[in-house]
């Protein structure tokens, strides 16, 4: 051990230096008890049913609301932020309906892999230097990273419920190291949203019932990533060409004027998937999908749900030239894809093509959701 745990301030400074060397942009410390109010907000969120079909949020809510319940031995939580500032305006992608808009966080290597590798490296160093115990988390565990990051002074939760940083705007990946060492906590981040409500007003589906509240059932990011079934009809037109996630409320934030474009080679943007033509995406089979989106967050979605999203975008594109590709998907093995293809063809196929497809497909269709799509025509 080369760093004394009897000098918590010195150890904390050393952690921050090491974190910067590993590629983290910001570091802060809080105590496990530092997010008491977040638990109350989580309970209200779940009581209102705003989690959609993300049942896992309720199943492990006790751990989420109280980090000490997740690991009673933890004395401090080191929160770390990684900048992923995009090199483009995500809102500009929406002006090209013939191409699929992928959220800035997903058009690159999966941040879970990158951030967790760095967390483990920092954690191993901390264990070697002090002999402490640690646990590292990045998104996949029942840990409320955003409230913890705000409590650790990395920013504040804006009216869109995401973390806002004075130095990185809305573009941060978060990770946590729970440790048995007592470290001096940082001052919690103050709210600097003021009277601004741009993030609320820009939302195409009105997913914010009130400032600082989100209804996931209406959120395009949830509908295109987490939701497993057919996308509700009331939101399809508003989705536009967004085929994985939505950056609207993040991109509109005025604090992004201080954000810097990420220069992290491990998180380099993959231009070939950022704004790909819908015509090409509609032809992806499972193998081609896996090749195209290897090592990105999109791959975890699976080809069928991804094609569901692409078909919604195709229906919104208003481009009849996509009809042939859409019609092929009426015979897809996945009922989720077939149902979305019915809707897309009804929007762009023309009455003659649609009538012929209906006469061929509807009589032999057996899936209730797909039959419901035909019956709505």
C-alpha positions in Angstrom: 0.0 0.0 0.0 1.5 3.3 -1.1 -1.4 5.6 -0.3 -2.5 6.0 3.3 -6.2 5.7 4.0 -5.5 7.9 7.1 -5.2 10.8 4.6 -8.7 10.7 3.0 -8.3 14.1 1.2 -5.0 13.0 -0.3 -6.4 9.7 -1.3 -9.4 11.4 -3.0 -7.1 13.6 -4.9 -5.1 10.6 -6.1 -8.3 8.9 -7.2 -9.2 11.9 -9.3 -5.8 12.0 -10.9 -5.8 8.3 -11.7 -9.3 8.6 -13.1 -8.3 11.4 -15.5 -5.4 9.3 -16.6 -7.8 6.4 -17.5 -10.0 8.7 -19.6 -12.7 9.8 -17.2 -13.8 13.4 -17.5 -15.0 14.1 -14.0 -14.9 12.5 -10.6 -17.0 13.1 -7.4 -17.7 11.4 -4.1 -20.9 10.9 -2.2 -22.1 8.7 0.7 -24.5 5.8 0.3 -27.1 7.8 2.2 -26.7 10.9 -0.1 -29.8 10.2 -2.3 -32.6 9.8 0.2 -35.1 12.0 -1.8 -34.4 10.0 -5.0 -36.0 7.0 -3.3 -39.2 9.0 -2.8 -39.2 10.1 -6.4 -38.7 6.5 -7.5 -41.6 5.3 -5.5 -43.9 7.9 -7.0 -42.6 7.0 -10.5 -43.4 3.3 -10.0 -46.8 4.0 -8.3 -47.9 6.0 -11.3 -46.9 3.1 -13.6 -44.5 5.3 -15.5 -41.9 2.5 -15.9 -43.8 0.9 -18.8 -42.9 -2.8 -19.0 -39.6 -2.3 -17.3 -40.7 -4.6 -14.5 -37.1 -4.9 -13.3 -37.3 -1.4 -11.9 -39.9 -2.4 -9.4 -38.5 -5.8 -8.6 -35.2 -4.4 -7.2 -36.6 -1.0 -6.1 -35.3 -1.5 -2.5 -31.7 -1.6 -3.8 -32.2 1.3 -6.1 -33.6 3.7 -3.5 -30.9 2.8 -0.9 -27.3 2.0 -2.1 -26.5 0.8 1.5 -29.1 -2.0 1.0 -27.3 -3.1 -2.2 -23.9 -3.4 -0.4 -24.0 -2.7 3.4 -20.2 -2.6 3.6 -20.0 0.5 1.3 -18.8 3.7 3.0 -18.3 5.9 0.0 -19.4 6.0 -3.6 -17.0 7.4 -6.3 -19.0 8.6 -9.3 -17.2 9.0 -12.6 -18.3 10.7 -15.8 -17.2 10.0 -19.3 -17.8 12.7 -22.0 -19.5 11.5 -25.2 -20.2 14.8 -26.8 -21.3 14.2 -30.4 -19.5 15.8 -33.4 -22.8 16.6 -35.0 -26.2 18.1 -34.2 -28.5 15.2 -33.4 -31.5 17.3 -34.2 -30.3 17.8 -37.8 -30.6 14.0 -38.4 -34.4 14.4 -38.2 -34.4 16.5 -41.3 -33.6 13.5 -43.5 -36.6 11.2 -43.3 -35.1 8.6 -45.7 -32.4 7.9 -43.2 -32.5 6.3 -39.8 -31.6 8.5 -36.8 -29.6 6.6 -34.2 -29.0 8.2 -30.8 -25.6 9.6 -30.3 -24.8 7.3 -27.4 -25.5 4.2 -29.6 -23.7 5.0 -32.9 -20.4 3.9 -31.4 -18.9 1.1 -29.3 -21.1 0.0 -26.4 -20.2 2.4 -23.5 -21.0 -0.4 -21.0 -17.9 -2.2 -22.2 -15.6 0.9 -22.3 -16.7 2.4 -19.0 -16.7 -0.8 -17.1 -13.2 -1.7 -18.3 -12.0 1.7 -17.0 -13.9 1.3 -13.7 -12.3 -2.0 -13.1 -8.8 -0.6 -13.8 -9.4 2.2 -11.4 -10.9 -0.2 -8.9 -7.9 -2.6 -9.1 -5.5 0.3 -8.6 -7.5 1.5 -5.5 -7.5 -2.0 -4.0 -3.8 -2.4 -4.7 -3.0 0.9 -3.1 -5.2 0.7 0.0 -6.4 -2.9 0.5 -10.0 -1.8 0.5 -13.0 -3.7 -1.0 -14.9 -2.4 -4.0 -17.8 -3.0 -6.4 -18.1 -1.4 -9.8 -21.4 -0.6 -11.6 -22.3 0.9 -14.9 -26.0 1.0 -15.7 -26.8 -2.7 -15.6 -27.1 -2.9 -11.7 -29.9 -1.5 -9.5 -28.0 1.8 -8.9 -29.5 5.2 -9.6 -26.5 6.7 -11.2 -28.0 10.1 -12.0 -29.0 11.0 -8.4 -25.7 9.7 -7.1 -23.8 11.8 -9.7 -25.7 14.9 -8.7 -25.0 14.1 -5.0 -21.3 13.8 -5.8 -21.3 17.2 -7.4 -20.9 16.1 -11.1 -24.0 18.2 -12.1 -27.7 18.2 -11.5 -30.7 16.4 -12.8 -32.4 18.7 -15.3 -36.0 19.0 -16.0 -35.6 16.2 -18.6 -34.5 14.0 -15.6 -31.0 13.5 -17.1 -27.8 14.7 -15.6 -26.6 18.1 -16.8 -23.0 19.2 -16.3 -21.6 22.6 -16.6 -18.6 21.3 -18.5 -20.2 18.5 -20.6 -23.9 19.6 -21.0 -26.1 16.5 -21.3 -23.5 14.2 -22.8 -22.1 12.0 -20.1 -21.9 8.3 -19.4 -21.8 7.5 -15.7 -20.2 4.8 -13.7 -19.8 4.1 -9.9 -17.3 2.5 -7.6 -18.6 1.5 -4.2 -15.8 1.3 -1.7 -15.3 0.4 2.0 -13.1 3.5 2.4 -14.5 6.6 4.1 -13.8 9.5 1.7 -14.9 13.1 2.2 -18.0 13.7 0.1 -18.3 16.5 -2.4 -20.9 19.2 -2.3 -24.0 18.2 -4.2 -24.6 19.9 -7.6 -27.0 22.8 -7.5 -29.9 23.1 -10.0 -29.1 25.6 -12.8 -32.1 25.0 -15.1 -33.8 28.2 -14.0 -37.0 29.1 -16.0 -35.8 27.2 -19.1 -38.1 24.5 -20.3 -36.7 23.8 -23.8 -36.2 20.1 -23.0 -39.9 19.7 -22.1 -41.3 21.6 -25.0 -39.2 19.8 -27.7 -40.4 16.4 -26.8 -42.5 15.0 -29.7 -44.7 12.8 -27.5 -45.1 14.9 -24.4 -43.3 12.5 -22.2 -42.8 14.9 -19.4 -46.0 15.3 -17.2 -44.2 18.0 -15.3 -40.6 19.4 -14.9 -38.3 16.7 -13.5 -40.8 13.9 -14.2 -40.7 11.4 -17.0 -43.4 9.0 -18.2 -41.5 6.3 -20.0 -44.7 5.0 -21.6 -44.5 8.1 -23.9 -40.8 8.4 -24.3 -39.4 7.6 -27.7 -36.1 6.3 -26.2 -38.1 3.8 -24.2 -40.5 2.9 -27.0 -37.7 2.2 -29.5 -35.2 0.5 -27.1 -36.9 -1.0 -24.0 -40.4 -1.7 -25.2 -40.7 -5.2 -26.6 -44.1 -5.2 -28.3 -45.7 -3.2 -31.1 -45.3 0.5 -30.7 -48.6 2.2 -29.8 -50.3 3.8 -32.8 -50.6 7.2 -31.1 -46.8 7.6 -31.0 -45.8 6.3 -34.4 -46.0 9.5 -36.5 -44.2 11.4 -33.8 -41.3 9.0 -33.8 -40.4 10.2 -37.3 -37.1 8.6 -38.5 -35.8 7.8 -35.0 -34.9 4.1 -35.2 -32.9 3.8 -31.9 -33.3 6.2 -29.0 -34.0 9.9 -29.1 -31.7 12.8 -28.3 -34.2 15.7 -28.6 -34.3 16.7 -24.9 -30.6 16.3 -24.5 -29.6 18.1 -27.7 -31.8 21.2 -27.0 -30.2 21.9 -23.6 -28.5 25.4 -23.6 -25.8 24.0 -21.3 -24.5 22.1 -24.2 -22.8 25.3 -25.4 -20.0 24.4 -22.9 -19.8 20.8 -24.0 -16.8 19.5 -25.9 -16.8 16.9 -28.7 -15.5 13.6 -27.4 -12.0 12.8 -28.5 -12.1 9.3 -26.9 -10.9 6.8 -29.5 -12.6 4.0 -27.8 -15.9 5.8 -28.2 -15.4 7.1 -31.8 -18.6 7.7 -33.7 -19.4 5.1 -36.4 -20.7 7.3 -39.3 -21.9 4.3 -41.3 -24.7 3.6 -38.7 -25.4 7.1 -37.5 -27.6 8.0 -40.5 -28.0 4.9 -42.6 -30.5 4.8 -45.5 -33.8 3.1 -44.5 -33.8 1.3 -47.9 -30.6 -0.6 -46.8 -31.8 -1.2 -43.2 -35.0 -2.8 -44.4 -33.0 -5.6 -46.0 -31.1 -6.7 -43.0 -31.4 -10.3 -42.0 -30.2 -11.4 -38.6 -26.6 -12.1 -39.6 -26.3 -8.8 -41.5 -27.8 -6.9 -38.5 -25.3 -8.5 -36.1 -22.4 -7.6 -38.4 -23.5 -4.0 -38.9 -24.1 -3.3 -35.2 -21.4 -5.5 -33.6 -20.1 -4.0 -30.3 -22.7 -1.2 -30.3 -25.7 -0.8 -28.0 -28.0 -1.4 -31.0 -27.0 -5.1 -31.2 -28.6 -5.8 -27.9 -32.0 -4.7 -29.3 -32.1 -7.7 -31.7 -32.9 -7.6 -35.4 -36.7 -8.0 -35.0 -37.3 -5.0 -32.7 -34.8 -3.0 -34.8 -36.8 -3.7 -38.0 -40.0 -2.8 -36.1 -38.4 0.7 -35.6 -37.1 0.9 -39.1 -40.6 0.1 -40.5 -42.1 2.8 -38.4 -39.6 5.3 -39.9 -40.3 4.0 -43.4 -44.0 4.6 -42.9 -43.2 8.1 -41.8 -40.9 8.8 -44.7 -43.6 9.1 -47.3 -41.4 7.5 -49.9 -43.3 5.0 -52.1 -40.0 3.6 -53.4 -39.6 1.8 -50.1 -42.9 -0.1 -50.7 -41.3 -3.1 -52.3 -38.9 -3.6 -49.4 -41.7 -3.2 -46.9 -43.9 -5.6 -48.7 -41.3 -8.3 -48.5 -41.4 -8.0 -44.7 -45.1 -8.8 -44.6 -43.9 -12.4 -44.8 -41.2 -12.1 -42.2 -40.9 -14.9 -39.6 -41.4 -12.3 -36.8 -45.0 -11.2 -36.1 -43.5 -8.0 -34.6 -41.9 -7.2 -38.0 -45.0 -8.3 -40.0 -47.3 -6.0 -37.9 -45.1 -3.0 -38.4 -44.8 -3.8 -42.1 -48.6 -3.7 -42.4 -48.7 -0.2 -40.9 -45.8 1.1 -43.0 -47.3 -0.2 -46.2 -50.6 1.4 -45.4 -48.8 4.7 -45.2 -46.7 4.5 -48.4 -47.9 1.6 -50.6 -50.8 3.1 -52.4 -54.4 1.6 -52.4 -53.8 -0.9 -55.1 -50.6 -2.4 -53.6 -52.1 -2.4 -50.1 -55.3 -4.2 -51.3 -53.3 -6.9 -53.1 -51.1 -7.4 -50.1 -54.1 -7.6 -47.8 -55.9 -10.2 -49.9 -52.7 -12.3 -49.9 -51.6 -12.0 -46.3 -54.6 -11.4 -44.0 -56.4 -14.7 -44.7 -53.5 -16.8 -43.6 -52.3 -14.6 -40.7 -52.6 -16.1 -37.3 -50.9 -13.6 -34.9 -53.4 -11.5 -33.0 -51.3 -8.3 -33.1 -50.8 -8.6 -36.9 -54.4 -9.2 -37.5 -55.2 -6.2 -35.4 -53.0 -4.1 -37.7 -54.9 -5.3 -40.8 -58.3 -4.7 -39.1 -57.4 -1.1 -38.4 -57.1 -0.3 -42.1 
